[in-house]
Amino acid sequence: AVVSTQSTGAYPAAFAIDGNHITHSHTNCQFDTTIWFHAQFEKRECVSEVVIFPTHKGSWYNRIRMEGMEIFVMDGGIKNRCGLFVMGDYDSEQYTTACGGQLCGEGVQ
């Protein structure tokens, strides 16, 4: 997949989907700036959930930045809403947002 975000050089967006939970990506943003991430699939894929592994467990800062973030599956330029990101227990190892069924498209944003 091709990924993009407002990432810094030492922590590129590609680290977000490399399957290694030790590497991580960063975004360049402030509290008042929109955080975004986009993964473009090599071919059309269907997803039923999006899983995020936090870099810093128990971080109130990450909770504030990501709480309420909308997740979309992009299909031919159309944004199909997967769900709303809710951290709940902010000390969790991972956070899962269910799409309410399978959504198919070229990428996740």
N, C-alpha and C positions, 0 to 999 in steps of 0.2 A: 504494500500500500504506500501511497505517497501521502505524507502528512505535512501540515503547515500550522503555524501558530505564531504568536508574537514571542518567539523564543530567543533565548540568549545563546551565544556561540558554544559555550561549554556544555550546555544541556539542551541539545537540539530536539525538535519535535519528534523525530524518528525514535528517540529513546522511549517515548510513551507507548509504543506498540511493539517493542522488540522482544517481548516475552520474558525479559529479565527484570525482576522486581527490585534489583539493586540499582540499576540505572534509572534515571528520571529526567523529565523535561521541566523547564521553567518557562514562565511567561513574563514578559515585561509589561507590568501594569500597576496601577494604583487602585485604591479603593473605589474611585469614581470612574474607572475605565472598564469597558466591557472586555471580559476575558473570552477568548475564543480558541477553538481547536477544531481542525478538520482533518479527517482521515479519508483519503480517496482510495477506494478498492481497485485492484487490478482488473476485476470483472464484477459484474452485478452480483451482490450478495444479499442474503436475507438475515436479519438479526431479530432476536426476540428480547434481548436485554443488553445493557451497556454496563460494564464493570469498571470501576475506578479504584486503583490502589493508591492511597495517600502517601506522599513522601514523608510527611511528619505526622505520625499518629498523635492525637490529642492536641493538635494545634488549633486554637480558637481562630487564628488568622486565616487558615485554610477553610475553616468552617464558614466564616463570614464571606470569603471570596466566592465559594462555590455553592453555598446554600441557595436553593431556588433556581439554579441554572437549568434552562430548557435544553433537552437533547433531541436532535432531529436526525432522521434518515433522509438523505437527499436522493431524489429520484427524478432525473431529467430536469433539474432546476427547481423542482417542487420540494418544499420542506414538509415532510410528514413527521408530526410530533411523536416521538417515542415516549417521552415522559418528562417529569420534573425531578431534578436531582435533589434528594433530601438526605442529609447526612445522618440524622438521628443520633446514634451513639457516636460521638466524634472521636472515640478512641478505638474504633474498629479497624481491622486489617484491610477491609475492602468494603466498597459501597456499590450496590447493584440497583439499577433503575430498569424495571421491566417495561417493555414496550406495549404490553396488553395484547400480544399476538405477534406474528412475524411481520416485519416491514422490510421491503426489498428496495434496493437502490444502489447507487454508485459510491456512496460514502456516508459517513456519520459526522455531524457537526454539533 
